[in-house]
Amino acid sequence: MVAYVGADWSATALVCAVARENGTPRSIRGASPTLASVKDFVERVADREQVGEVHVLVEAGSRLWVRLLDAAGAVVYVVDSKQARRFAESLSSSGAKSDRGDAAVLARMAQSEVHRGQRWRAEDVERLRRLESMRAQNDKTVSTSTQRLRALLRDIMPTVNGKIRCLETQWARRVLQLAPTPWHAEQLSEQELVEAMRGTSRKTKQKMLDAYVASESPWLDEVEADLIAMHVRQVLAEPSALTKIDPPHAHQN
C-alpha cells in the first residue's frame, strides 16, 4: 500500500496533505527542515495510513527539502510550478488560495502516475550536473574553435567564409578539410568539391563553387598554402571542435 503526500514548502516548514490511492487528500502536520523532523513526518504518515511506502510530490525550487525527503525514505517526485498550476486549473478548484489547498492539489497530482512523472533520484541529478558541466565546457571549446576558424577563413578566403553559415555542419567540415585554401581548391576538380559538399542544396553547392573561384590567390604557393592548411586542419581536428554535446534524458522533472 502507498500513501500519497502533497507537500507545499517554504524555507521553514512543509505544509502537507495525504491520501491513499483513490482517496481524498486530508491535511497532516508537516515538518521543519531537519532530517530528524522529516524522518518523523515520513514515519507518522506510514503509521497513520498503515502503508509500506510514502510517496511525496513537491514543486521544484528547493534542493534541501527534496534531499531531506529522499534521505528520510520517501519516494520523491518533483514537478515545476507551471505543471502544478495547470493541474490545479484542470481540477476547476475554486476558493481562496492557501498553503493547505496547494498541498491538497499536489497530493491529487501525486495520485496520478501520468502527472507526477518520474521518481526523483539523487544519482540522476548528480549525473545531469556533470553532463551540464561537460556541455558548458564543450560549448566553450566549440565557440573558441569556431572563432579561430572564422578568423582564418576571413584572412584566407573571405568569400568562402561568407557562404558557410554554420561551421558545425558535416559538409562544411569536409570541404574545408579538402580545400582549406584557394590553392588546394584549384588542385581539385569541380566534381570533387561538389562531392565534399554532399548533404547541402544544389544552390548552396553552386554558391560555394563560385566563392572558391572568387577567392583566387595567385600569391599563394604550395609551401605557404600547406602551412595555412595545416593550421585550418588542426582546428578542425581539435577534440570536440565544432561538435556539440546533447545530454541524454535524465529522470527529473
Summary of the structure (lengths in Angstrom):
residues: 253
radius of gyration: 29.6
end to end distance: 24.4
largest distance: 87.7
contacts: 761
relative contact order: 0.12
helix: 56%
strand: 13%
